[in-house]
Amino acid sequence: MIHESGMPPLPLSLVPVLWFVQHYLWDLAHQPVINGRIHRAWKNGYVEVNKQIARKVVDVARGLPGRPLVMVHDYQLYLVPKLVREQLHGAIIQHFVHIPWPTPQYWKVLPREMRDAILFGLLGCDIVGFQTSLDVRNFLMTCEENAGLAVDERERAVLVDGRIVYARAYPISIDVAGTTRLSYSHGVMVEERKLRDWRPQHLIVRIDRTDPSKNIVRGFLAYEKLLAHHPELKGRVQFWAFLQPSRQDVALYRNYVRKVRQAVQRINAQYGAHGWQPIRLELGESVRKAMAAMRNFDVLIVNSVYDGLNLVAKEGALVNRSDGVIVVSENVGAHEELQPHVLSINPFDIEATANAMHQAIVMGVEEKRRRNEGAREVVRTNDIARWITRQVQDIRDLAAEPGLRAG
């Protein structure tokens, strides 16, 4: 069956498996269990969907003049490039992977049939795009170690079936003009006025989906450490967690929301007093409210276990007007660009995360402004237009001559 959108449904039993592999989320002593259900989801779901999409692409391309250009996106469609290449030998094919690419060893969580199909599916491309230089290196190592292919690390290229496949980093970004306009919109100003009615002296903010990769519970545990180590902050600080429920039809995600709620209830019960609530938890979706939070944070927490990029870090850097400091996991894609201007943390270390929260709170105004302005300039320079332009330019260069520059 094909949905009205033209996209066939993907069985949820497979999509989270891939998501968890690529975000290093599996507890490998216990999970995953690759059973018949997952094998069926692969064969009858994932593979079939990719075949249907590829057939549609080929049908459309054959009706167009000139050399076909095919641009594919994300982990749901890893098999499409090879399937299209088999029918359109002269096409230029690019695939952009939005989420992290793990190490060769971690891909071995999947059966060889699946991981080889994914890798060689992508190697049907001319260019495979990733969020970070680390993703590029991991991809090249996966080609070399898991598939025995010849890799040129300087050129960031793989030789397969007599063809050269290039791997490139194109960190995604935001629409700077559109995001700035939204941040000054009437709706955001209304939410900002509401925020002022309860805003504490020190406002810690996180804005996330309730995905286990976002590391929400450890963020709360770090905040608990902050309160324990610095009792002078009680009543003066509040952690506003604005969370959007995600994939609640999947048991793993429902259980994670339960753990989030339990952590909040326990910390509020233990530390709350005299009408002060240490954590303000909101589950819902409001772009205006999220934007008001980003304009006003003193500390923004982005502590994902692993994340392809995380645009919240970039949006916060652009729109904050409170000299706020961003605390970023070193495993978040945006960290590669923002590192000089943020406080870097190991997302598993709650003591270090608590210390970073405190450092952000007590930091001098001049250093806060310097960091804020530096991060904002990175986002303004590397905006969504540059993300698109760099990819298009590489495609043009490849079409004009056989090969890409290493730079």
PAGU-413034 format. One record per residue (C-alpha): residue in three letters; chain; x, y, z. Coordinates in nm, 3 decimals, padded with zeros to 5 digits. Layout:
N
[r "ALA", "A", [X, Y, Z]]
...
END
This chain:
407
[r "MET", "A", [00.000, 00.000, 00.000]]
[r "ILE", "A", [00.119, 00.354, -00.081]]
[r "HIS", "A", [-00.001, 00.646, 00.131]]
[r "GLU", "A", [-00.150, 00.957, -00.031]]
[r "SER", "A", [00.190, 01.120, 00.026]]
[r "GLY", "A", [00.336, 00.863, -00.214]]
[r "MET", "A", [00.542, 00.711, 00.068]]
[r "PRO", "A", [00.463, 00.352, 00.167]]
[r "PRO", "A", [00.447, 00.288, 00.542]]
[r "LEU", "A", [00.757, 00.149, 00.713]]
[r "PRO", "A", [00.698, -00.119, 00.978]]
[r "LEU", "A", [00.782, 00.032, 01.315]]
[r "SER", "A", [00.951, -00.289, 01.425]]
[r "LEU", "A", [01.240, -00.206, 01.191]]
[r "VAL", "A", [01.264, 00.174, 01.200]]
[r "PRO", "A", [01.354, 00.192, 01.572]]
[r "VAL", "A", [01.608, -00.089, 01.524]]
[r "LEU", "A", [01.802, 00.122, 01.276]]
[r "TRP", "A", [01.754, 00.439, 01.482]]
[r "PHE", "A", [01.889, 00.268, 01.794]]
[r "VAL", "A", [02.188, 00.127, 01.603]]
[r "GLN", "A", [02.283, 00.464, 01.461]]
[r "HIS", "A", [02.250, 00.640, 01.798]]
[r "TYR", "A", [02.434, 00.368, 01.998]]
[r "LEU", "A", [02.125, 00.311, 02.212]]
[r "TRP", "A", [02.111, -00.068, 02.239]]
[r "ASP", "A", [02.199, -00.237, 02.569]]
[r "LEU", "A", [02.394, -00.503, 02.383]]
[r "ALA", "A", [02.396, -00.754, 02.668]]
[r "HIS", "A", [02.019, -00.781, 02.629]]
[r "GLN", "A", [01.903, -00.609, 02.309]]
[r "PRO", "A", [01.827, -00.619, 02.025]]
[r "VAL", "A", [01.694, -00.968, 01.970]]
[r "ILE", "A", [01.688, -01.008, 01.592]]
[r "ASN", "A", [01.391, -01.242, 01.560]]
[r "GLY", "A", [01.158, -01.348, 01.283]]
[r "ARG", "A", [00.946, -01.035, 01.326]]
[r "ILE", "A", [01.242, -00.810, 01.251]]
[r "HIS", "A", [01.353, -01.025, 00.957]]
[r "ARG", "A", [01.001, -01.002, 00.813]]
[r "ALA", "A", [00.994, -00.626, 00.870]]
[r "TRP", "A", [01.321, -00.602, 00.679]]
[r "LYS", "A", [01.217, -00.819, 00.386]]
[r "ASN", "A", [00.849, -00.729, 00.353]]
[r "GLY", "A", [00.872, -00.372, 00.479]]
[r "TYR", "A", [01.204, -00.193, 00.448]]
[r "VAL", "A", [01.326, -00.365, 00.131]]
[r "GLU", "A", [00.984, -00.348, -00.035]]
[r "VAL", "A", [00.939, 00.022, 00.043]]
[r "ASN", "A", [01.280, 00.103, -00.102]]
[r "LYS", "A", [01.200, -00.095, -00.417]]
[r "GLN", "A", [00.872, 00.092, -00.465]]
[r "ILE", "A", [01.037, 00.431, -00.416]]
[r "ALA", "A", [01.319, 00.339, -00.655]]
[r "ARG", "A", [01.072, 00.225, -00.923]]
[r "LYS", "A", [00.887, 00.555, -00.895]]
[r "VAL", "A", [01.211, 00.753, -00.923]]
[r "VAL", "A", [01.318, 00.558, -01.231]]
[r "ASP", "A", [00.978, 00.604, -01.397]]
[r "VAL", "A", [00.987, 00.980, -01.342]]
[r "ALA", "A", [01.353, 01.015, -01.447]]
[r "ARG", "A", [01.300, 00.831, -01.775]]
[r "GLY", "A", [01.036, 01.084, -01.871]]
[r "LEU", "A", [01.270, 01.380, -01.825]]
[r "PRO", "A", [01.529, 01.522, -02.066]]
[r "GLY", "A", [01.898, 01.519, -01.984]]
[r "ARG", "A", [02.107, 01.335, -01.730]]
[r "PRO", "A", [01.901, 01.245, -01.421]]
[r "LEU", "A", [01.992, 01.391, -01.082]]
[r "VAL", "A", [01.856, 01.196, -00.786]]
[r "MET", "A", [01.882, 01.328, -00.429]]
[r "VAL", "A", [01.779, 01.087, -00.152]]
[r "HIS", "A", [01.746, 01.159, 00.219]]
[r "ASP", "A", [01.790, 00.966, 00.542]]
[r "TYR", "A", [01.794, 00.621, 00.691]]
[r "GLN", "A", [01.454, 00.505, 00.570]]
[r "LEU", "A", [01.584, 00.495, 00.209]]
[r "TYR", "A", [01.934, 00.347, 00.224]]
[r "LEU", "A", [01.867, 00.093, -00.052]]
[r "VAL", "A", [01.729, 00.339, -00.309]]
[r "PRO", "A", [02.061, 00.459, -00.463]]
[r "LYS", "A", [02.176, 00.112, -00.570]]
[r "LEU", "A", [01.831, 00.018, -00.698]]
[r "VAL", "A", [01.817, 00.337, -00.906]]
[r "ARG", "A", [02.177, 00.295, -01.028]]
[r "GLU", "A", [02.093, -00.050, -01.165]]
[r "GLN", "A", [01.832, 00.109, -01.393]]
[r "LEU", "A", [01.986, 00.453, -01.457]]
[r "HIS", "A", [02.358, 00.391, -01.503]]
[r "GLY", "A", [02.439, 00.750, -01.598]]
[r "ALA", "A", [02.244, 00.923, -01.323]]
[r "ILE", "A", [02.410, 01.146, -01.065]]
[r "ILE", "A", [02.291, 01.017, -00.728]]
[r "GLN", "A", [02.343, 01.180, -00.389]]
[r "HIS", "A", [02.219, 01.059, -00.052]]
[r "PHE", "A", [02.223, 01.274, 00.263]]
[r "VAL", "A", [02.224, 01.089, 00.596]]
[r "HIS", "A", [02.072, 01.308, 00.869]]
[r "ILE", "A", [02.162, 01.089, 01.168]]
[r "PRO", "A", [02.499, 00.967, 01.302]]
[r "TRP", "A", [02.695, 00.700, 01.117]]
[r "PRO", "A", [02.834, 00.460, 01.381]]
[r "THR", "A", [03.160, 00.267, 01.386]]
[r "PRO", "A", [03.209, -00.047, 01.175]]
[r "GLN", "A", [03.191, -00.263, 01.488]]
[r "TYR", "A", [02.853, -00.125, 01.595]]
[r "TRP", "A", [02.702, -00.196, 01.253]]
[r "LYS", "A", [02.762, -00.563, 01.333]]
[r "VAL", "A", [02.460, -00.549, 01.563]]
[r "LEU", "A", [02.268, -00.608, 01.239]]
[r "PRO", "A", [02.282, -00.937, 01.046]]
[r "ARG", "A", [02.525, -00.930, 00.753]]
[r "GLU", "A", [02.237, -00.944, 00.505]]
[r "MET", "A", [02.097, -00.617, 00.639]]
[r "ARG", "A", [02.418, -00.424, 00.699]]
[r "ASP", "A", [02.566, -00.520, 00.361]]
[r "ALA", "A", [02.246, -00.419, 00.181]]
[r "ILE", "A", [02.251, -00.082, 00.361]]
[r "LEU", "A", [02.617, -00.015, 00.286]]
[r "PHE", "A", [02.609, -00.124, -00.078]]
[r "GLY", "A", [02.277, 00.054, -00.120]]
[r "LEU", "A", [02.449, 00.382, -00.031]]
[r "LEU", "A", [02.746, 00.293, -00.249]]
[r "GLY", "A", [02.514, 00.322, -00.547]]
[r "CYS", "A", [02.561, 00.696, -00.499]]
[r "ASP", "A", [02.816, 00.932, -00.645]]
[r "ILE", "A", [02.820, 01.137, -00.323]]
[r "VAL", "A", [02.711, 01.035, 00.026]]
[r "GLY", "A", [02.658, 01.333, 00.255]]
[r "PHE", "A", [02.682, 01.333, 00.634]]
[r "GLN", "A", [02.648, 01.584, 00.917]]
[r "THR", "A", [03.006, 01.573, 01.050]]
[r "SER", "A", [03.362, 01.481, 00.959]]
[r "LEU", "A", [03.343, 01.199, 01.217]]
[r "ASP", "A", [03.048, 01.048, 01.031]]
[r "VAL", "A", [03.253, 01.061, 00.711]]
[r "ARG", "A", [03.546, 00.882, 00.878]]
[r "ASN", "A", [03.318, 00.618, 01.026]]
[r "PHE", "A", [03.159, 00.558, 00.686]]
[r "LEU", "A", [03.497, 00.514, 00.517]]
[r "MET", "A", [03.610, 00.275, 00.793]]
[r "THR", "A", [03.286, 00.079, 00.754]]
[r "CYS", "A", [03.350, 00.041, 00.381]]
[r "GLU", "A", [03.707, -00.073, 00.446]]
[r "GLU", "A", [03.658, -00.299, 00.749]]
[r "ASN", "A", [03.311, -00.445, 00.692]]
[r "ALA", "A", [03.318, -00.471, 00.312]]
[r "GLY", "A", [03.692, -00.494, 00.230]]
[r "LEU", "A", [03.674, -00.201, -00.012]]
[r "ALA", "A", [03.961, 00.027, -00.113]]
[r "VAL", "A", [03.935, 00.365, 00.061]]
[r "ASP", "A", [04.125, 00.690, -00.002]]
[r "GLU", "A", [04.110, 00.885, 00.324]]
[r "ARG", "A", [04.265, 01.202, 00.179]]
[r "GLU", "A", [04.013, 01.217, -00.104]]
[r "ARG", "A", [03.740, 01.080, 00.126]]
[r "ALA", "A", [03.644, 00.831, -00.142]]
[r "VAL", "A", [03.562, 00.463, -00.187]]
[r "LEU", "A", [03.630, 00.250, -00.495]]
[r "VAL", "A", [03.346, 00.007, -00.568]]
[r "ASP", "A", [03.272, -00.179, -00.893]]
[r "GLY", "A", [03.510, 00.048, -01.083]]
[r "ARG", "A", [03.331, 00.362, -00.962]]
[r "ILE", "A", [03.440, 00.628, -00.713]]
[r "VAL", "A", [03.195, 00.719, -00.437]]
[r "TYR", "A", [03.272, 01.036, -00.242]]
[r "ALA", "A", [03.185, 01.095, 00.124]]
[r "ARG", "A", [03.137, 01.456, 00.233]]
[r "ALA", "A", [03.028, 01.645, 00.546]]
[r "TYR", "A", [02.749, 01.900, 00.500]]
[r "PRO", "A", [02.630, 02.006, 00.847]]
[r "ILE", "A", [02.266, 02.107, 00.816]]
[r "SER", "A", [02.153, 02.442, 00.952]]
[r "ILE", "A", [01.855, 02.672, 00.990]]
[r "ASP", "A", [01.680, 02.945, 00.795]]
[r "VAL", "A", [01.841, 03.242, 00.970]]
[r "ALA", "A", [01.605, 03.508, 00.835]]
[r "GLY", "A", [01.292, 03.301, 00.892]]
[r "THR", "A", [01.393, 03.194, 01.243]]
[r "THR", "A", [01.482, 03.551, 01.337]]
[r "ARG", "A", [01.146, 03.679, 01.211]]
[r "LEU", "A", [00.964, 03.411, 01.407]]
[r "SER", "A", [01.155, 03.499, 01.724]]
[r "TYR", "A", [01.018, 03.855, 01.706]]
[r "SER", "A", [00.664, 03.756, 01.605]]
[r "HIS", "A", [00.357, 03.859, 01.802]]
[r "GLY", "A", [00.286, 03.503, 01.916]]
[r "VAL", "A", [00.637, 03.464, 02.057]]
[r "MET", "A", [00.612, 03.799, 02.235]]
[r "VAL", "A", [00.287, 03.684, 02.398]]
[r "GLU", "A", [00.459, 03.367, 02.524]]
[r "GLU", "A", [00.754, 03.573, 02.644]]
[r "ARG", "A", [00.526, 03.792, 02.856]]
[r "LYS", "A", [00.375, 03.478, 03.011]]
[r "LEU", "A", [00.726, 03.352, 03.083]]
[r "ARG", "A", [00.818, 03.671, 03.268]]
[r "ASP", "A", [00.535, 03.603, 03.517]]
[r "TRP", "A", [00.718, 03.301, 03.658]]
[r "ARG", "A", [01.076, 03.331, 03.532]]
[r "PRO", "A", [01.335, 03.247, 03.800]]
[r "GLN", "A", [01.663, 03.430, 03.848]]
[r "HIS", "A", [01.843, 03.152, 03.660]]
[r "LEU", "A", [01.651, 02.972, 03.384]]
[r "ILE", "A", [01.783, 02.639, 03.255]]
[r "VAL", "A", [01.604, 02.521, 02.940]]
[r "ARG", "A", [01.587, 02.209, 02.729]]
[r "ILE", "A", [01.368, 02.161, 02.420]]
[r "ASP", "A", [01.353, 01.808, 02.284]]
[r "ARG", "A", [01.150, 01.518, 02.159]]
[r "THR", "A", [01.106, 01.241, 02.416]]
[r "ASP", "A", [01.352, 01.020, 02.235]]
[r "PRO", "A", [01.597, 00.809, 02.442]]
[r "SER", "A", [01.883, 00.951, 02.233]]
[r "LYS", "A", [01.813, 01.296, 02.379]]
[r "ASN", "A", [01.939, 01.182, 02.722]]
[r "ILE", "A", [01.670, 01.370, 02.912]]
[r "VAL", "A", [01.683, 01.165, 03.232]]
[r "ARG", "A", [02.059, 01.208, 03.273]]
[r "GLY", "A", [02.007, 01.581, 03.226]]
[r "PHE", "A", [01.771, 01.580, 03.524]]
[r "LEU", "A", [02.015, 01.373, 03.730]]
[r "ALA", "A", [02.287, 01.629, 03.655]]
[r "TYR", "A", [02.053, 01.908, 03.763]]
[r "GLU", "A", [01.986, 01.717, 04.085]]
[r "LYS", "A", [02.362, 01.711, 04.145]]
[r "LEU", "A", [02.371, 02.088, 04.086]]
[r "LEU", "A", [02.108, 02.141, 04.355]]
[r "ALA", "A", [02.289, 01.908, 04.595]]
[r "HIS", "A", [02.629, 02.072, 04.543]]
[r "HIS", "A", [02.497, 02.431, 04.543]]
[r "PRO", "A", [02.211, 02.467, 04.793]]
[r "GLU", "A", [02.235, 02.845, 04.752]]
[r "LEU", "A", [02.059, 02.801, 04.415]]
[r "LYS", "A", [01.744, 02.654, 04.567]]
[r "GLY", "A", [01.453, 02.884, 04.497]]
[r "ARG", "A", [01.662, 03.087, 04.250]]
[r "VAL", "A", [01.693, 02.840, 03.962]]
[r "GLN", "A", [01.443, 02.637, 03.761]]
[r "PHE", "A", [01.487, 02.376, 03.489]]
[r "TRP", "A", [01.219, 02.420, 03.222]]
[r "ALA", "A", [01.192, 02.102, 03.016]]
[r "PHE", "A", [00.969, 02.158, 02.715]]
[r "LEU", "A", [00.927, 01.815, 02.556]]
[r "GLN", "A", [00.738, 01.686, 02.256]]
[r "PRO", "A", [00.612, 01.326, 02.293]]
[r "SER", "A", [00.767, 01.108, 02.022]]
[r "ARG", "A", [00.671, 00.766, 01.878]]
[r "GLN", "A", [00.429, 00.683, 02.156]]
[r "ASP", "A", [00.311, 00.380, 01.957]]
[r "VAL", "A", [00.649, 00.218, 02.036]]
[r "ALA", "A", [00.686, 00.061, 02.383]]
[r "LEU", "A", [01.049, 00.171, 02.424]]
[r "TYR", "A", [00.945, 00.534, 02.379]]
[r "ARG", "A", [00.641, 00.509, 02.606]]
[r "ASN", "A", [00.862, 00.363, 02.878]]
[r "TYR", "A", [01.109, 00.645, 02.835]]
[r "VAL", "A", [00.839, 00.908, 02.891]]
[r "ARG", "A", [00.743, 00.723, 03.208]]
[r "LYS", "A", [01.104, 00.740, 03.330]]
[r "VAL", "A", [01.118, 01.112, 03.248]]
[r "ARG", "A", [00.804, 01.178, 03.454]]
[r "GLN", "A", [00.932, 00.967, 03.743]]
[r "ALA", "A", [01.264, 01.154, 03.755]]
[r "VAL", "A", [01.086, 01.491, 03.761]]
[r "GLN", "A", [00.842, 01.384, 04.032]]
[r "ARG", "A", [01.120, 01.248, 04.253]]
[r "ILE", "A", [01.346, 01.555, 04.221]]
[r "ASN", "A", [01.058, 01.798, 04.273]]
[r "ALA", "A", [00.942, 01.604, 04.579]]
[r "GLN", "A", [01.291, 01.595, 04.729]]
[r "TYR", "A", [01.405, 01.951, 04.662]]
[r "GLY", "A", [01.088, 02.157, 04.613]]
[r "ALA", "A", [00.982, 02.390, 04.895]]
[r "HIS", "A", [00.772, 02.701, 04.967]]
[r "GLY", "A", [00.600, 02.697, 04.629]]
[r "TRP", "A", [00.928, 02.653, 04.439]]
[r "GLN", "A", [00.938, 02.368, 04.188]]
[r "PRO", "A", [01.292, 02.272, 04.075]]
[r "ILE", "A", [01.176, 02.130, 03.739]]
[r "ARG", "A", [00.895, 02.265, 03.525]]
[r "LEU", "A", [00.796, 01.982, 03.290]]
[r "GLU", "A", [00.573, 02.053, 02.991]]
[r "LEU", "A", [00.478, 01.784, 02.740]]
[r "GLY", "A", [00.335, 01.928, 02.422]]
[r "GLU", "A", [00.419, 02.113, 02.106]]
[r "SER", "A", [00.431, 02.490, 02.058]]
[r "VAL", "A", [00.684, 02.657, 01.829]]
[r "ARG", "A", [00.604, 02.995, 01.984]]
[r "LYS", "A", [00.660, 02.875, 02.340]]
[r "ALA", "A", [00.982, 02.698, 02.239]]
[r "MET", "A", [01.106, 03.015, 02.071]]
[r "ALA", "A", [01.025, 03.222, 02.381]]
[r "ALA", "A", [01.225, 02.974, 02.588]]
[r "MET", "A", [01.522, 03.002, 02.353]]
[r "ARG", "A", [01.513, 03.380, 02.364]]
[r "ASN", "A", [01.527, 03.379, 02.744]]
[r "PHE", "A", [01.743, 03.090, 02.866]]
[r "ASP", "A", [02.041, 03.148, 03.089]]
[r "VAL", "A", [02.155, 02.791, 03.023]]
[r "LEU", "A", [02.048, 02.571, 02.731]]
[r "ILE", "A", [02.109, 02.198, 02.777]]
[r "VAL", "A", [02.176, 01.987, 02.466]]
[r "ASN", "A", [02.318, 01.666, 02.614]]
[r "SER", "A", [02.214, 01.400, 02.361]]
[r "VAL", "A", [02.381, 01.060, 02.382]]
[r "TYR", "A", [02.441, 01.092, 02.007]]
[r "ASP", "A", [02.271, 01.325, 01.763]]
[r "GLY", "A", [02.308, 01.383, 01.390]]
[r "LEU", "A", [02.322, 01.759, 01.433]]
[r "ASN", "A", [02.058, 01.903, 01.673]]
[r "LEU", "A", [01.916, 02.228, 01.540]]
[r "VAL", "A", [01.801, 02.341, 01.886]]
[r "ALA", "A", [02.162, 02.430, 01.963]]
[r "LYS", "A", [02.180, 02.647, 01.651]]
[r "GLU", "A", [01.838, 02.805, 01.702]]
[r "GLY", "A", [01.926, 02.888, 02.061]]
[r "ALA", "A", [02.255, 03.042, 01.956]]
[r "LEU", "A", [02.079, 03.261, 01.701]]
[r "VAL", "A", [01.779, 03.395, 01.893]]
[r "ASN", "A", [01.887, 03.412, 02.260]]
[r "ARG", "A", [01.870, 03.763, 02.402]]
[r "SER", "A", [01.969, 03.688, 02.765]]
[r "ASP", "A", [02.343, 03.630, 02.723]]
[r "GLY", "A", [02.268, 03.261, 02.764]]
[r "VAL", "A", [02.528, 02.985, 02.762]]
[r "ILE", "A", [02.481, 02.660, 02.570]]
[r "VAL", "A", [02.596, 02.331, 02.724]]
[r "VAL", "A", [02.650, 02.079, 02.442]]
[r "SER", "A", [02.730, 01.708, 02.433]]
[r "GLU", "A", [03.052, 01.633, 02.249]]
[r "ASN", "A", [02.852, 01.363, 02.062]]
[r "VAL", "A", [02.611, 01.614, 01.906]]
[r "GLY", "A", [02.681, 01.703, 01.543]]
[r "ALA", "A", [02.647, 02.078, 01.608]]
[r "HIS", "A", [02.934, 02.054, 01.858]]
[r "GLU", "A", [03.185, 02.032, 01.573]]
[r "GLU", "A", [03.093, 02.384, 01.457]]
[r "LEU", "A", [03.001, 02.543, 01.791]]
[r "GLN", "A", [03.275, 02.395, 02.010]]
[r "PRO", "A", [03.476, 02.718, 02.070]]
[r "HIS", "A", [03.163, 02.900, 02.188]]
[r "VAL", "A", [02.984, 02.646, 02.409]]
[r "LEU", "A", [03.056, 02.443, 02.722]]
[r "SER", "A", [03.137, 02.089, 02.609]]
[r "ILE", "A", [03.030, 01.786, 02.812]]
[r "ASN", "A", [03.047, 01.410, 02.806]]
[r "PRO", "A", [02.674, 01.322, 02.798]]
[r "PHE", "A", [02.720, 01.022, 03.028]]
[r "ASP", "A", [02.899, 01.219, 03.302]]
[r "ILE", "A", [02.637, 01.380, 03.526]]
[r "GLU", "A", [02.896, 01.532, 03.760]]
[r "ALA", "A", [03.066, 01.713, 03.472]]
[r "THR", "A", [02.727, 01.819, 03.334]]
[r "ALA", "A", [02.629, 01.960, 03.675]]
[r "ASN", "A", [02.958, 02.149, 03.689]]
[r "ALA", "A", [02.897, 02.290, 03.340]]
[r "MET", "A", [02.551, 02.410, 03.445]]
[r "HIS", "A", [02.705, 02.587, 03.744]]
[r "GLN", "A", [02.987, 02.733, 03.533]]
[r "ALA", "A", [02.728, 02.872, 03.292]]
[r "ILE", "A", [02.527, 03.028, 03.576]]
[r "VAL", "A", [02.823, 03.203, 03.743]]
[r "MET", "A", [03.008, 03.297, 03.422]]
[r "GLY", "A", [03.089, 03.665, 03.381]]
[r "VAL", "A", [02.872, 03.873, 03.149]]
[r "GLU", "A", [03.156, 03.957, 02.910]]
[r "GLU", "A", [03.247, 03.592, 02.855]]
[r "LYS", "A", [02.881, 03.502, 02.811]]
[r "ARG", "A", [02.841, 03.769, 02.543]]
[r "ARG", "A", [03.161, 03.668, 02.369]]
[r "ARG", "A", [03.049, 03.305, 02.351]]
[r "ASN", "A", [02.696, 03.400, 02.249]]
[r "GLU", "A", [02.812, 03.630, 01.971]]
[r "GLY", "A", [03.063, 03.373, 01.844]]
[r "ALA", "A", [02.801, 03.098, 01.827]]
[r "ARG", "A", [02.553, 03.333, 01.660]]
[r "GLU", "A", [02.808, 03.426, 01.393]]
[r "VAL", "A", [02.874, 03.059, 01.315]]
[r "VAL", "A", [02.502, 03.001, 01.260]]
[r "ARG", "A", [02.461, 03.314, 01.048]]
[r "THR", "A", [02.755, 03.215, 00.828]]
[r "ASN", "A", [02.671, 02.845, 00.795]]
[r "ASP", "A", [02.299, 02.882, 00.731]]
[r "ILE", "A", [02.058, 02.655, 00.546]]
[r "ALA", "A", [02.137, 02.825, 00.214]]
[r "ARG", "A", [02.505, 02.737, 00.251]]
[r "TRP", "A", [02.413, 02.377, 00.337]]
[r "ILE", "A", [02.221, 02.346, 00.011]]
[r "THR", "A", [02.470, 02.546, -00.197]]
[r "ARG", "A", [02.767, 02.331, -00.099]]
[r "GLN", "A", [02.585, 02.013, -00.199]]
[r "VAL", "A", [02.467, 02.155, -00.530]]
[r "GLN", "A", [02.817, 02.284, -00.608]]
[r "ASP", "A", [02.971, 01.942, -00.549]]
[r "ILE", "A", [02.709, 01.785, -00.775]]
[r "ARG", "A", [02.784, 02.043, -01.046]]
[r "ASP", "A", [03.158, 01.984, -01.013]]
[r "LEU", "A", [03.108, 01.610, -01.044]]
[r "ALA", "A", [02.887, 01.653, -01.350]]
[r "ALA", "A", [03.143, 01.882, -01.515]]
[r "GLU", "A", [03.450, 01.664, -01.457]]
[r "PRO", "A", [03.523, 01.314, -01.327]]
[r "GLY", "A", [03.615, 01.375, -00.966]]
[r "LEU", "A", [03.579, 01.608, -00.670]]
[r "ARG", "A", [03.841, 01.812, -00.489]]
[r "ALA", "A", [03.950, 01.668, -00.156]]
[r "GLY", "A", [03.867, 01.996, 00.018]]
END
